[in-house]
Amino acid sequence: MYHDKTTIVEPDISVICDTKKLTEKGCSGAPDWIIEIVSPSNASHDYITKLNMYHNAGVREYWIVDAQNDEIHVYNMADETFTTKTYSFHDTVKTGIYDDLSIDFSRMDFGI
């Protein structure tokens, strides 16, 4: 869970590389990689609010998985400015924080 003074968010999936950040209450500091699964009723929350929040908090990589639109948006936020790439559910997507990790979305069943 991440929060600032006015907003609390709980990512769908968080990857924390530094085990020193883990406490009994969760992650102290920004996770390295966050994946959000878009809720059609509240997509702007993932695409705008959480994107900006995670970037400002220091998250290195943020993925938005949008099953309704068959898209995976990958935001590499390791630098001051960030880059983005969009993939489909037919692609294999390589992570930016690990040199040897890719996810083959074509092998997943999303039930859609």
N, C-alpha and C positions, 0 to 999 in steps of 0.2 A: 504494500500500500504506500502511496506517495501523497503527501499533502503540503499545501502552503497555508497561509493564514486564513484563507477563505474557502479552499476547495480540497476535497479528499477524493482521490481516484484509486481504484484497485485494478491493475492491469490483468488481462486474461492470462498472459504468460510473461514471466520475468526471468531473465538470466543474470545472475550475479556472479562475476568471475572472481572477485576478491572476497574470500570467506570472512575476512575481518569486518565486512559490512553487515554481516548477519547477526541479528540479536534475537532475543526471545520474542520481541514485538514484530520482527520482520527485517526489512532492509533499512539500514541506517545510511542514507545517501542514495545516489541514483543507481538503479540497475544498469548494467552494460547494454542489455538488449531487451526490448519490450515488444511483444506481439499482441495486437488487439484484433479481435474478431468483431467486425462491424455488425451492429444492431440496426436493421433498417429503420426502426422508429427513432433512432438517435444518432445517425451517421455523422452529423456535423460535430458532435462531441469528440469523436475519434479523429476526424480529419482536421479540425481546427483547434479546439480547446486543448485536447491531450497532446497533440503534436507540438504546440507552442510551449505547453507546460513541461513536457519531457525534454525538449530542446534546451529550455532555460535551466532545467535541473541538472543537465550534464549527461543525459542518456546518450550513449554512443551510436546506437542503431535502433530504429523503430520500424516495425512492419505493421501495415494495416491489411488484414485479410478480409476481402469483400466478396463473399460467396454469391451474393445477388448479382454482382456485375462481373464475376469471373476474373477478379483482379487481385494482385498482391502489390501493394505500394511499399517500396523499400526506401527508407530515409536514412542515409548515412550522415550522422550528425557529429562526427568526431572533431570536425573543424568548426571555426566560428560560423562559417556559412555551411549549409548542408546541401547535399545532392540527393536527387530522388530518381528512382527508376520504377517503371511499372511492368509487371509480368502477368501472364495468364495462368490459369490452373493447368495448362499443358506444359509449362516450363519447369526447369530445374533452377532453383534460386540459390545462389551462393551467398553465404553470410559475409559481412564485411569485417566482423570482429574475430573470426576464426579463418585461417587460411585453408583448412581442410574439411570444412563442413558445408554441405549443400543439402537442400530439401527438394525432392522431386515431387512436385504437387500433382503430376499426372498419375501417380500411384496411390493417391489418397481418395477416399470415398467420403464426400461431404454430405451425401444424402440429398442432393439437389437434383 
